[in-house]
Amino acid sequence: MNLGASVTHKVAIFRISPFIIGAMALEMKSVLTIAWITSDFLTSGTFITLILVFL
């Protein structure tokens, strides 16, 4: 995680990540694999951020 990144950079990454997941989903045929990767993105993007906010 880049703590020195600007807000616009972070927003751009969060806007691009669903398209990356969609592109990977087109290549993969397993629903479980897609769900696993998506939950990884959500966990690292929201849960870890919330934990860091309260520290």
N, C-alpha and C positions, 0 to 999 in steps of 0.2 A: 504494500500500500504506500502510495506516495503522499506523505503528509503535506508536502509543499505545493501540491497541485492546486490550480485555481478552480473556482466553482464552475466556470464554463467548461473547463476540461473534464471535470467529474460528470457534469450533466451530459456532455457529449458521449462519454463512455457508457453511461446508463441508457442513453437513447439508442446506441448502436448495438448493445449486447443482445436484445431480443432478436435482431436480424441475424446475428451470429448463431444463436441457438436455433433459429428457423432454418438456416442453411445447413447446420449439422443434422437437423431432423430430417431433411430431405434425403440425406445420404444414408442415414441409419434406418433400419426397418424395425428395430425393437423398441416398443413403447417404454419398457422398463429402463432401458439405457437413456432414452430421451428424458424421462422423468428424473432419473438420477442426476444427470448433468444440469437440468433446470433447477433442481433443488440445491445443488452446489452453488450455482450462481446466486440464487436468492439468499442462501445462508450467508455467503461471504459478503453480499451487498447490503443486507439489512441487519441480520442478527449480530454479526461481529461489530458493525458500526454502532448499534444500540448499546452493546456492552462497553465499547470504548467511550461513548458519551457519558456514561454514568461513573466512569473511573476517575 
